[in-house]
Amino acid sequence: MLSGTVKFYGFKDRRAEVETELLIEVGQTAISPPQYWHKVELLTADTQFRVDFWAQADSAIVAENQSERDD
């Protein structure tokens, strides 16, 4: 979190009830597993956050998204 506060909601599947609620404040981080259903609620007007995506180097998603520039 760069500024403000968000509330993270996690769901077991697309139409499931909330199974996880987490407040994330300035300086904190959170990790959500791949393909996990979730939503983020902005709780302050000054909210700013960054999202990073991670993948194992030998995973299918990396291979599928590699271009000749990456060689």
HUFENDA-V302735 format. One record per pair of residues at least 6 apart in sequence whose ideal C-beta (glycine too) atoms are under 8 Angstrom apart, sorted by the first residue. I is the first residue (numbers start at 1). GAP is how many residues later the second one is. Records with the same first field share a line. If there is no record, write none. Layout:
# HUFENDA-V302735
I = GAP, GAP
This chain:
# HUFENDA-V302735
1 = 23, 24, 25, 26, 27, 28, 46, 47, 48
2 = 24, 46, 47, 48
3 = 23, 41, 43, 44, 45
4 = 22, 38, 39, 40, 41, 42, 43, 44, 45
5 = 18, 19, 20, 21, 38, 39, 42
6 = 17, 18, 34, 35, 36, 37, 41, 43
7 = 14, 15, 16, 17, 33, 34, 36
8 = 12, 13, 14, 15, 16, 22, 24, 30, 31, 32
9 = 9, 11, 12, 29, 30, 31, 32
10 = 8, 9, 10, 11, 12, 22, 26, 27, 28
11 = 6, 7, 8, 25, 26, 27
12 = 7, 25
13 = 24
14 = 23
16 = 21
22 = 8
23 = 20
24 = 6, 25
32 = 6
40 = 9
55 = 6, 7
56 = 6
